[in-house]
Amino acid sequence: MAITLVQTQSGTQSSGTGLTLPLGSGTGAGNCLVVAIAAIGNTTNPTGATITLGGVAGNFSNRILETASGTCESGIWVCENVAGGQTSVAITLTGGTGPFGMFAYVYEFAGVATASAVDKTAGSLITSSPVATFTSTATATTTKAIEAWVGI
């Protein structure tokens, strides 16, 4: 089966710890949601996030979390085998001291494994600007027959 991008949604908030993203249509049962978040804090960056699907705890787990400085952080969370018909994703930043600014992207994929879908992650920090080039560091050979890649 091929992997298909079903829908995407994005949003921002400029101050606070929460953001709710309404989805364009209800989620498909058994699909995979990927949530990519970047946050910037006023004093110290958040240390994580709690993500719910349709107002109830999903099975989101953090797959990579990068801190670029004391006040900037990005990460990707994944929930395989989601419940069908859910219409929103709620994100609450945890830890750190704010207020926080945040932008987030939600991707729904069909055709992804319903368990252990993520086999590789890689990250890299940019500590100065401007930069002319960027690399995410060496990425190991993937092990799944069909892949989808997400970055932030």
C-alpha positions as a Markdown table, in Angstrom:
| # | Residue | x | y | z |
|---|---|---|---|---|
| 1 | Met | 0.0 | 0.0 | 0.0 |
| 2 | Ala | 1.3 | 3.5 | -0.8 |
| 3 | Ile | 1.5 | 6.2 | 1.8 |
| 4 | Thr | -0.9 | 9.1 | 1.1 |
| 5 | Leu | -1.0 | 12.5 | 2.6 |
| 6 | Val | -4.6 | 12.9 | 3.6 |
| 7 | Gln | -4.7 | 16.4 | 5.0 |
| 8 | Thr | -2.6 | 19.1 | 6.6 |
| 9 | Gln | -3.3 | 21.9 | 9.0 |
| 10 | Ser | -1.1 | 24.6 | 10.5 |
| 11 | Gly | -1.5 | 27.4 | 13.0 |
| 12 | Thr | 0.3 | 29.9 | 15.3 |
| 13 | Gln | -0.2 | 31.5 | 18.6 |
| 14 | Ser | 1.9 | 34.4 | 19.9 |
| 15 | Ser | 1.5 | 34.1 | 23.6 |
| 16 | Gly | 0.4 | 31.3 | 25.9 |
| 17 | Thr | 0.9 | 27.6 | 26.2 |
| 18 | Gly | -1.9 | 26.1 | 24.1 |
| 19 | Leu | -3.0 | 25.9 | 20.4 |
| 20 | Thr | -5.9 | 24.0 | 19.0 |
| 21 | Leu | -5.8 | 23.1 | 15.2 |
| 22 | Pro | -9.2 | 22.3 | 13.7 |
| 23 | Leu | -8.8 | 19.6 | 11.0 |
| 24 | Gly | -10.4 | 20.1 | 7.6 |
| 25 | Ser | -12.2 | 16.7 | 7.9 |
| 26 | Gly | -12.5 | 14.0 | 10.4 |
| 27 | Thr | -9.5 | 11.7 | 10.7 |
| 28 | Gly | -9.5 | 8.3 | 9.1 |
| 29 | Ala | -9.5 | 5.3 | 11.4 |
| 30 | Gly | -6.1 | 3.7 | 11.5 |
| 31 | Asn | -4.3 | 6.6 | 9.9 |
| 32 | Cys | -1.2 | 8.3 | 11.3 |
| 33 | Leu | -1.0 | 11.9 | 12.6 |
| 34 | Val | 2.3 | 13.7 | 12.8 |
| 35 | Val | 2.6 | 17.0 | 14.7 |
| 36 | Ala | 5.6 | 19.2 | 14.2 |
| 37 | Ile | 6.0 | 22.1 | 16.7 |
| 38 | Ala | 8.4 | 25.0 | 17.0 |
| 39 | Ala | 8.2 | 27.1 | 20.1 |
| 40 | Ile | 10.1 | 30.1 | 21.4 |
| 41 | Gly | 10.0 | 31.1 | 25.1 |
| 42 | Asn | 10.4 | 34.4 | 26.8 |
| 43 | Thr | 12.7 | 33.1 | 29.6 |
| 44 | Thr | 13.3 | 29.4 | 29.2 |
| 45 | Asn | 12.1 | 27.0 | 26.5 |
| 46 | Pro | 9.3 | 24.5 | 27.1 |
| 47 | Thr | 10.5 | 21.0 | 27.9 |
| 48 | Gly | 7.8 | 19.1 | 26.0 |
| 49 | Ala | 4.2 | 19.1 | 24.9 |
| 50 | Thr | 1.0 | 17.3 | 25.6 |
| 51 | Ile | -1.1 | 16.6 | 22.5 |
| 52 | Thr | -4.7 | 15.4 | 22.4 |
| 53 | Leu | -6.8 | 14.3 | 19.5 |
| 54 | Gly | -10.5 | 15.3 | 19.6 |
| 55 | Gly | -10.1 | 16.4 | 23.3 |
| 56 | Val | -8.9 | 13.1 | 24.6 |
| 57 | Ala | -5.4 | 11.8 | 25.1 |
| 58 | Gly | -4.2 | 10.1 | 22.0 |
| 59 | Asn | -1.1 | 7.9 | 21.8 |
| 60 | Phe | 1.2 | 10.7 | 20.7 |
| 61 | Ser | 4.8 | 10.1 | 21.5 |
| 62 | Asn | 7.7 | 12.5 | 21.0 |
| 63 | Arg | 10.1 | 11.2 | 18.3 |
| 64 | Ile | 12.7 | 14.0 | 18.3 |
| 65 | Leu | 13.1 | 17.2 | 20.4 |
| 66 | Glu | 15.8 | 19.8 | 19.6 |
| 67 | Thr | 16.7 | 22.8 | 21.7 |
| 68 | Ala | 18.6 | 25.5 | 19.8 |
| 69 | Ser | 19.0 | 27.9 | 22.7 |
| 70 | Gly | 17.6 | 28.5 | 26.1 |
| 71 | Thr | 14.4 | 29.9 | 24.5 |
| 72 | Cys | 13.9 | 28.0 | 21.2 |
| 73 | Glu | 12.8 | 24.4 | 20.7 |
| 74 | Ser | 11.3 | 22.2 | 18.0 |
| 75 | Gly | 10.0 | 18.6 | 18.0 |
| 76 | Ile | 7.9 | 16.0 | 16.2 |
| 77 | Trp | 5.3 | 13.9 | 17.8 |
| 78 | Val | 3.6 | 10.9 | 16.1 |
| 79 | Cys | 0.3 | 9.0 | 16.8 |
| 80 | Glu | -0.2 | 5.8 | 14.8 |
| 81 | Asn | -3.6 | 4.1 | 14.4 |
| 82 | Val | -5.7 | 7.1 | 15.3 |
| 83 | Ala | -9.4 | 7.0 | 16.0 |
| 84 | Gly | -11.7 | 7.9 | 13.1 |
| 85 | Gly | -13.8 | 11.0 | 12.9 |
| 86 | Gln | -11.6 | 13.3 | 15.1 |
| 87 | Thr | -11.7 | 16.9 | 14.1 |
| 88 | Ser | -9.1 | 18.8 | 16.1 |
| 89 | Val | -5.6 | 18.5 | 17.6 |
| 90 | Ala | -4.8 | 20.4 | 20.8 |
| 91 | Ile | -1.3 | 21.2 | 21.8 |
| 92 | Thr | -0.2 | 22.3 | 25.3 |
| 93 | Leu | 3.4 | 23.2 | 25.9 |
| 94 | Thr | 4.9 | 21.9 | 29.2 |
| 95 | Gly | 7.8 | 23.1 | 31.3 |
| 96 | Gly | 9.8 | 26.2 | 30.9 |
| 97 | Thr | 8.7 | 29.7 | 31.6 |
| 98 | Gly | 6.9 | 31.9 | 29.2 |
| 99 | Pro | 4.9 | 33.3 | 27.6 |
| 100 | Phe | 5.6 | 31.1 | 24.6 |
| 101 | Gly | 5.1 | 31.7 | 20.9 |
| 102 | Met | 4.4 | 28.6 | 18.8 |
| 103 | Phe | 3.7 | 27.4 | 15.3 |
| 104 | Ala | 2.6 | 23.9 | 14.6 |
| 105 | Tyr | 1.8 | 21.7 | 11.6 |
| 106 | Val | -0.4 | 18.6 | 11.6 |
| 107 | Tyr | -0.1 | 15.9 | 8.8 |
| 108 | Glu | -2.5 | 13.0 | 8.4 |
| 109 | Phe | -1.1 | 10.0 | 6.5 |
| 110 | Ala | -2.9 | 6.9 | 5.3 |
| 111 | Gly | -1.0 | 3.7 | 4.5 |
| 112 | Val | 1.5 | 4.1 | 7.4 |
| 113 | Ala | 2.2 | 1.2 | 9.8 |
| 114 | Thr | -0.2 | 1.2 | 12.7 |
| 115 | Ala | 2.6 | 0.5 | 15.2 |
| 116 | Ser | 6.4 | 1.3 | 15.2 |
| 117 | Ala | 6.0 | 3.5 | 12.1 |
| 118 | Val | 9.1 | 5.7 | 12.8 |
| 119 | Asp | 12.4 | 4.0 | 12.2 |
| 120 | Lys | 14.9 | 6.9 | 12.0 |
| 121 | Thr | 15.2 | 10.5 | 13.2 |
| 122 | Ala | 17.9 | 13.1 | 12.8 |
| 123 | Gly | 18.4 | 16.6 | 13.9 |
| 124 | Ser | 20.8 | 19.5 | 13.9 |
| 125 | Leu | 21.0 | 22.8 | 15.6 |
| 126 | Ile | 21.7 | 26.2 | 14.0 |
| 127 | Thr | 23.5 | 28.3 | 16.5 |
| 128 | Ser | 24.2 | 31.4 | 14.4 |
| 129 | Ser | 22.5 | 33.3 | 11.6 |
| 130 | Pro | 22.3 | 33.9 | 8.8 |
| 131 | Val | 23.2 | 30.5 | 7.4 |
| 132 | Ala | 23.9 | 29.7 | 3.8 |
| 133 | Thr | 23.5 | 25.9 | 4.1 |
| 134 | Phe | 21.9 | 23.5 | 6.5 |
| 135 | Thr | 22.2 | 19.7 | 7.0 |
| 136 | Ser | 20.1 | 17.5 | 9.3 |
| 137 | Thr | 23.2 | 15.4 | 10.0 |
| 138 | Ala | 23.7 | 11.9 | 8.5 |
| 139 | Thr | 20.5 | 10.0 | 8.3 |
| 140 | Ala | 20.8 | 6.2 | 8.7 |
| 141 | Thr | 19.4 | 3.9 | 6.1 |
| 142 | Thr | 15.7 | 3.5 | 6.6 |
| 143 | Thr | 14.2 | 0.1 | 7.2 |
| 144 | Lys | 10.6 | 0.4 | 6.0 |
| 145 | Ala | 9.6 | -0.5 | 2.5 |
| 146 | Ile | 7.6 | 2.7 | 2.0 |
| 147 | Glu | 8.6 | 6.0 | 3.7 |
| 148 | Ala | 7.2 | 9.4 | 4.4 |
| 149 | Trp | 9.5 | 12.2 | 5.6 |
| 150 | Val | 8.6 | 15.1 | 7.9 |
| 151 | Gly | 10.8 | 18.0 | 9.0 |
| 152 | Ile | 10.5 | 21.2 | 10.8 |
